[in-house]
Amino acid sequence: MRNKIFLSISILIFLFYIVQVNAAGAPGVGGTSPSVLITSPANGAIVSTSFLTVTGTSTNAGQVTITLNSGTEEVACTGVPPTCNTWSYNYVVLSPGSNTILAQAYGVNPGEVIAYSTRTVTYSASGPMVGVTSPYNGQVIGSTTVNVQGTSSNSNSVYLRTNQGPWQTACTGPCKAWGSGNVQPHLGSNTLEAQSRDSSTMPIANSAITSLSVVFAPFCTIKTSCGLDEFPLFSMYQDTDSHVREDVNGAYKVCCPSFVNNLTAYTSDTCGTGATANSQSKVIRMYGTYPALDAHAAIPSSVAPGYVSMCLGLQTGVTGNVVCTSRLNSCNLNEIGVVSLYQTEDSHVGGYENYTNKICCSLTICPTGFAWQLNLVSGVYECTPIFYTCFQRTISTDTIDQTKACKARWNPPANQSTNEYWNDALTPLTDDCFAQTSAGAGDNKQACCYENVFNDQEYGEYVDMAINRTTIV
């Protein structure tokens, strides 16, 4: 009888122990093996500070440790799962040069397999630097392309961008002195940025950025012949104090920047009215009948009798807006200076700098995928997308339009576990950052990708891509 009582008590104690262990959250007999992953820093990163925070994730781990360069094993996290599912360690001090970081995850049950994750990081005390030597900040330029020059140190690549557009390669390899003549500004104020990187591939481990503002204020010039990067608008008999011709056969041509090639010039008395109110405009009025070959001139708004109008209009297939007017002393920053008149009517004509009555034209060319049309929200005509906009961001304020389907910018796949963009792929029947190919078809083969930057706005459009989603990592 005594043996039976002892056996019953022993069984009760054992069952109580099992209940207590499992109530604490530990796996029972045959628990799942642990896993661990270092999420930051990226493998191969180059950093310019010796102090580093290591972060990561784990599963089924009772403890996570960090070891630097085969040194002392330090505890980053300990506790019953899921305590260490996300962890960080703030006390890594790198040595100059290459460093190896080892993360180890230990299971809660004795004898379970230990999981490993490693990263190699290079500590360079001197990070990259970059400077722009030309143009200077605030410079007013008249050329349609800008030759940007500068210097850099501790970098193997330099990139340029204009007005928050995409980065363009300016230099690869040792870039102590670099230059690029392919930067194309917009009319008016432009922000130029130069970035030096210590790696030419993603992810960018270390970089430096410098920025400056330049003003693109072009004007036409009077020459005997136009250059390859210029477009003849009409002609004159001398370079100033001259009569004008409606054709380009005079001894001196009015040579305008090459982007004016998007325009066509002709004489008409009805341009800029009716259906052509946005795409055409009077640039100057010439006294006489067709053809006006030896004429005095008047400003575009003149209603004096006996004049015909020289018009500017967008070429076929080009969408946008043309507006020409006269101003005293100078044109606005978003306008092209064409010529100048001695007086508003019955006048001789000179180059832009000769007289006070300036002829100024603003030109808006809509980029690919845009059209000049009424914006139903603002109530004004402007270049608006003709594609479905799944993402829109105001660049100057870094504000994302929350009314669009996609509400997050694309980030590299390494960030899928926490990034809203990639998590949208888990909702295949919803138009978000990944759209349905058709209603009810949840294959997510359309991704909201970068489309264009225009007028302080960044746009995204759904693009068909061969996305074969299996899981979110």
C-alpha positions in Angstrom: 0.0 0.0 0.0 2.8 2.4 0.9 4.5 1.7 -2.5 1.3 2.6 -4.4 0.9 5.9 -2.5 4.6 6.8 -3.3 4.1 5.9 -7.0 1.0 8.1 -7.2 2.7 11.0 -5.6 5.7 10.7 -8.0 3.4 10.7 -11.0 1.6 13.8 -9.8 4.9 15.6 -9.2 6.1 14.7 -12.8 2.9 15.9 -14.3 3.0 19.2 -12.3 6.6 19.7 -13.7 5.5 19.1 -17.3 2.6 21.6 -16.9 4.9 24.2 -15.4 7.5 23.9 -18.1 5.0 24.2 -20.9 3.2 27.1 -19.2 6.5 29.0 -19.3 6.4 28.7 -23.1 9.2 26.2 -23.7 8.7 23.5 -26.3 8.0 20.0 -25.1 9.9 16.9 -25.9 11.3 17.1 -29.5 11.2 21.0 -29.8 11.8 22.8 -33.1 15.4 23.7 -34.0 16.4 27.4 -33.9 17.2 29.7 -36.8 19.0 33.1 -36.9 19.5 35.9 -39.5 21.6 39.1 -39.3 19.4 41.7 -41.1 21.8 44.7 -40.5 24.5 45.5 -41.5 24.4 44.1 -45.1 27.1 41.6 -46.0 30.1 43.4 -47.6 29.1 46.8 -46.1 31.8 49.5 -45.8 31.3 51.8 -42.9 33.1 55.0 -41.7 32.5 54.6 -38.0 33.9 51.9 -35.7 30.8 51.6 -33.5 28.2 49.3 -35.0 24.7 48.1 -34.0 23.9 44.5 -35.2 20.2 43.6 -35.6 18.5 40.4 -36.7 15.8 37.9 -36.3 15.5 34.4 -35.0 13.0 31.6 -34.3 12.7 29.0 -31.6 15.8 30.5 -29.9 16.4 30.7 -26.2 19.6 32.7 -26.6 21.3 34.7 -29.4 25.0 35.6 -29.2 27.4 37.8 -31.2 31.1 37.1 -31.8 33.4 39.6 -33.5 36.5 38.3 -35.3 36.5 35.0 -33.4 36.7 36.9 -30.1 34.6 36.7 -27.0 31.0 35.4 -27.4 28.6 38.1 -26.2 24.9 37.6 -25.4 22.6 39.7 -27.6 19.3 38.3 -26.3 18.1 35.6 -23.9 14.6 34.3 -22.9 11.9 31.9 -23.8 10.5 32.2 -27.3 9.4 34.5 -28.8 11.5 36.9 -26.8 14.4 36.7 -29.3 12.4 36.7 -32.5 13.8 40.2 -33.1 17.1 41.3 -31.4 19.9 43.9 -31.5 23.3 44.3 -30.1 24.8 47.8 -29.7 28.3 47.1 -28.5 30.2 46.0 -31.6 33.5 47.9 -32.0 35.1 47.3 -35.4 38.8 47.1 -36.1 40.2 48.9 -39.2 39.8 46.8 -42.3 37.7 43.6 -42.7 35.6 42.3 -39.8 33.6 39.1 -39.4 30.4 39.2 -37.3 29.0 35.8 -36.2 25.5 35.4 -34.8 24.6 32.1 -33.1 21.1 31.0 -31.9 20.8 28.3 -29.2 17.6 26.3 -28.7 15.7 26.1 -25.4 16.2 22.3 -25.2 19.7 20.8 -24.5 21.3 19.2 -27.5 19.4 21.1 -30.2 21.3 22.2 -33.3 23.0 25.7 -33.0 22.1 28.1 -35.9 24.6 30.5 -37.5 24.5 33.7 -39.5 27.6 35.7 -40.6 28.4 39.1 -42.1 31.6 40.7 -43.3 32.0 44.4 -42.8 34.8 46.7 -43.7 35.6 49.7 -41.4 37.2 52.6 -43.3 37.9 55.6 -41.1 37.7 58.0 -44.0 34.3 57.8 -45.8 33.6 59.1 -49.3 33.5 62.9 -50.0 32.3 64.8 -53.0 32.3 68.4 -54.2 31.1 70.3 -57.3 33.5 72.8 -58.8 31.3 73.9 -61.8 28.7 75.3 -62.0 28.7 77.3 -58.9 25.7 77.6 -56.6 23.1 80.1 -57.9 24.7 80.3 -61.3 22.4 81.4 -64.2 23.0 79.3 -67.3 21.7 79.5 -70.9 22.8 76.2 -72.3 20.4 73.3 -72.7 23.0 70.9 -71.2 25.2 71.6 -68.2 28.8 70.3 -67.9 29.0 69.4 -64.2 32.5 68.9 -62.8 33.8 68.1 -59.4 36.2 66.1 -57.2 35.7 63.2 -54.8 37.8 61.1 -52.4 37.5 57.7 -50.8 34.9 56.6 -53.4 34.8 54.4 -56.5 31.7 56.0 -58.2 30.0 59.3 -58.5 26.3 59.8 -59.5 24.3 62.9 -60.5 20.7 63.7 -60.6 18.5 66.8 -61.4 15.4 67.8 -59.5 15.1 64.5 -57.6 15.1 62.5 -60.8 16.9 59.1 -61.1 20.6 58.9 -60.4 22.9 58.9 -63.5 26.4 57.6 -63.5 29.1 60.4 -63.8 32.2 58.3 -62.9 33.2 54.8 -62.0 36.6 53.7 -60.7 38.9 56.1 -59.0 37.0 59.4 -59.2 39.3 62.1 -57.8 38.3 64.4 -60.7 35.0 63.7 -62.6 32.7 65.5 -65.0 29.5 64.9 -66.9 28.1 67.0 -69.8 24.8 65.3 -70.0 22.8 67.1 -67.3 19.7 68.7 -68.8 18.0 71.3 -66.6 14.4 72.5 -66.7 13.5 76.1 -67.3 13.9 78.1 -64.1 15.5 76.9 -60.8 17.1 73.5 -60.7 18.6 71.4 -57.9 21.7 69.4 -58.9 22.9 66.7 -56.6 26.2 64.8 -56.7 26.7 61.6 -54.7 29.9 59.7 -54.2 29.7 56.1 -53.1 32.3 53.6 -51.8 30.4 50.9 -53.6 28.9 51.0 -57.1 26.4 48.3 -56.3 23.4 48.1 -54.0 23.1 48.2 -51.1 25.0 51.5 -50.8 27.1 51.0 -47.7 28.5 54.5 -47.4 28.0 57.7 -49.5 28.2 61.5 -49.4 25.9 64.0 -51.2 26.3 67.6 -52.0 23.7 69.8 -53.7 23.5 73.2 -55.4 20.9 75.3 -57.3 21.3 76.6 -60.8 18.9 78.7 -62.9 18.3 77.8 -66.5 17.3 81.0 -68.2 18.1 80.6 -71.9 17.7 83.2 -74.6 17.9 83.2 -78.4 20.9 84.9 -80.1 21.3 86.7 -83.4 23.8 85.0 -85.7 24.7 84.5 -89.4 24.1 80.8 -89.0 22.8 78.7 -86.2 24.8 75.9 -84.5 23.9 72.2 -84.4 22.3 72.7 -81.0 20.2 75.7 -82.1 17.0 76.2 -84.1 16.3 79.2 -86.4 13.1 80.9 -85.6 12.9 83.8 -88.1 15.5 86.1 -89.6 16.7 89.7 -89.7 18.9 91.9 -91.9 21.5 92.8 -89.2 22.2 91.7 -85.6 20.3 94.7 -84.1 18.2 97.7 -85.0 16.8 95.7 -87.9 13.7 94.9 -89.9 12.5 91.3 -89.7 11.5 88.5 -92.1 9.0 85.8 -91.5 11.4 83.2 -93.0 14.9 82.2 -92.2 16.5 83.4 -95.4 17.8 86.8 -94.0 21.5 87.4 -93.4 21.0 87.0 -89.6 19.0 84.3 -87.9 17.2 84.3 -84.6 18.9 81.1 -83.2 17.1 79.5 -80.2 18.1 76.6 -77.9 17.7 73.2 -79.5 14.8 72.1 -77.3 12.7 74.6 -79.3 12.9 72.0 -82.0 9.7 70.8 -80.4 8.1 73.9 -82.0 7.2 75.0 -85.5 7.1 78.6 -86.7 4.7 80.1 -89.2 2.6 83.2 -89.9 -1.1 83.3 -89.0 -3.6 85.7 -87.5 -5.6 83.0 -85.6 -2.8 81.1 -83.7 -3.3 80.9 -80.0 -7.1 80.9 -80.2 -9.8 78.3 -80.2 -8.5 74.7 -80.4 -4.9 76.0 -80.5 -5.2 78.2 -77.4 -2.7 76.0 -75.5 -0.5 74.6 -78.2 0.2 77.8 -80.2 1.0 81.5 -79.4 1.9 84.7 -81.2 5.6 85.5 -80.7 5.9 88.7 -82.6 3.8 90.7 -85.1 5.2 91.9 -88.4 3.9 94.9 -90.4 2.8 94.0 -94.0 1.0 91.3 -95.9 2.0 87.7 -96.5 4.9 87.2 -96.9 6.3 89.8 -94.5 9.9 90.0 -95.8 11.1 93.5 -94.7 8.9 94.5 -91.8 8.7 96.6 -88.7 7.6 94.7 -85.6 5.1 94.9 -82.7 4.8 93.0 -79.5 2.5 89.8 -79.5 -0.5 91.6 -77.8 -0.6 94.5 -80.2 -3.9 95.0 -82.0 -2.6 97.7 -84.4 -3.9 97.2 -88.0 -1.8 96.1 -90.9 0.3 93.4 -89.0 0.5 89.7 -89.4 1.5 87.3 -86.6 4.6 85.1 -86.4 3.4 82.1 -84.4 5.0 79.3 -82.4 3.2 76.0 -82.2 4.0 72.6 -80.9 5.0 70.0 -83.5 2.7 67.1 -84.3 2.8 64.5 -81.6 4.2 66.9 -78.9 1.8 67.9 -76.1 2.2 70.8 -73.8 1.8 74.6 -73.7 3.3 77.7 -75.4 2.7 81.2 -74.2 4.6 84.3 -75.5 4.3 87.8 -74.2 6.3 91.0 -73.8 7.9 92.2 -70.6 9.9 95.3 -69.6 13.6 94.8 -68.9 13.7 91.0 -68.3 11.9 87.7 -68.8 10.8 85.5 -65.9 13.0 82.6 -64.9 10.7 80.0 -66.5 10.8 81.8 -69.9 13.0 81.9 -73.0 14.2 85.4 -74.1 13.7 85.6 -77.8 14.4 89.2 -79.1 13.8 92.7 -77.9 12.0 95.7 -79.5 12.8 99.4 -79.3 9.1 100.2 -78.8 5.9 98.2 -78.6 4.8 98.9 -82.2 6.3 100.1 -85.5 9.6 99.0 -84.1 13.1 97.8 -85.1 14.3 94.6 -83.5 17.5 93.6 -81.8 18.9 90.8 -79.8 17.4 90.0 -76.4 19.9 92.3 -74.6 19.5 95.3 -76.8 16.2 96.9 -75.9 13.9 97.1 -72.9 10.8 95.5 -74.5 11.6 91.8 -74.3 9.8 89.0 -76.1 9.5 86.1 -73.7 8.1 82.6 -74.3 7.3 80.0 -71.7 7.4 76.4 -73.1 6.0 73.4 -71.3 6.7 70.0 -73.0 4.9 67.2 -71.3 7.0 64.0 -70.8 6.1 60.6 -72.2 2.9 59.4 -70.7 1.6 62.9 -70.0 -0.8 65.2 -71.8 -1.7 68.9 -71.4 -5.2 68.8 -70.0 -7.5 70.1 -67.3 -6.6 68.9 -63.8 -10.0 68.3 -62.3 -8.6 68.7 -58.8 -6.8 72.0 -59.2 -9.0 73.4 -62.0 -6.1 74.5 -64.2 -4.5 73.1 -67.3 -1.2 71.2 -66.8 0.7 68.2 -67.8 -1.1 65.3 -66.2 -0.5 61.5 -66.5 -2.5 59.6 -69.0 -1.6 56.3 -67.4 -3.2 55.0 -64.2 -1.1 56.4 -61.3 -0.7 53.8 -58.6 1.9 55.9 -56.6 2.5 59.6 -56.3 4.9 61.5 -54.1 5.5 65.2 -53.7 9.3 65.4 -53.8 9.9 68.7 -52.0 8.0 67.5 -48.9 8.5 63.8 -49.3 4.7 63.3 -48.9 3.1 60.2 -50.4 -0.5 60.6 -51.7 -2.5 58.3 -49.5 -5.4 58.2 -52.0 -3.3 56.2 -54.5 -3.4 52.4 -54.4 0.2 52.0 -53.5 1.2 54.0 -50.3 4.9 53.0 -50.0 8.0 53.3 -52.2 9.7 50.2 -53.5 12.5 49.0 -51.3 15.1 46.2 -52.0 13.7 42.7 -51.3 16.0 42.4 -48.2 13.4 44.5 -46.4 10.4 42.4 -47.4 9.6 41.3 -43.8 8.8 44.8 -42.6 8.2 46.9 -45.7 4.7 47.8 -46.6 5.3 47.7 -50.3 6.3 44.0 -50.3 3.7 43.0 -47.7 1.1 44.2 -50.2 1.9 41.1 -52.3 0.1 39.1 -49.5 -3.3 40.6 -50.6 -3.5 39.3 -54.2 -7.1 40.3 -54.7 -6.4 44.0 -53.9 -5.0 46.7 -56.1 -2.2 48.1 -54.0 1.6 48.0 -54.7 0.9 44.8 -56.6 -2.2 44.8 -58.8 -4.5 42.2 -60.1 -4.1 41.4 -63.8 -7.8 41.4 -64.1 -10.7 41.6 -61.6 -10.7 38.6 -59.4 -7.4 37.3 -60.8 -5.1 37.2 -57.8 -1.7 36.6 -59.4 -0.1 40.0 -58.6 1.8 40.1 -61.8 1.6 43.9 -62.1 4.0 45.9 -59.9 3.8 49.6 -59.1 7.1 50.8 -60.6 8.8 54.1 -61.0 7.5 55.9 -64.2 8.6 59.5 -64.2 9.4 62.7 -62.3 7.7 65.9 -63.4 7.0 69.2 -61.7 8.0 68.2 -58.2 6.0 64.9 -58.5 7.2 61.4 -58.6 4.8 58.9 -60.3 4.5 55.2 -60.3 2.7 53.0 -62.9 1.6 49.4 -62.9 4.0 47.4 -65.1 3.6 43.8 -66.2 6.4 41.8 -64.6 7.0 38.0 -64.3 6.6 38.0 -60.6 6.5 34.4 -59.3 5.7 34.9 -55.6 6.1 32.0 -53.3 6.4 33.7 -49.9 7.4 36.9 -48.2 10.9 36.5 -46.7 
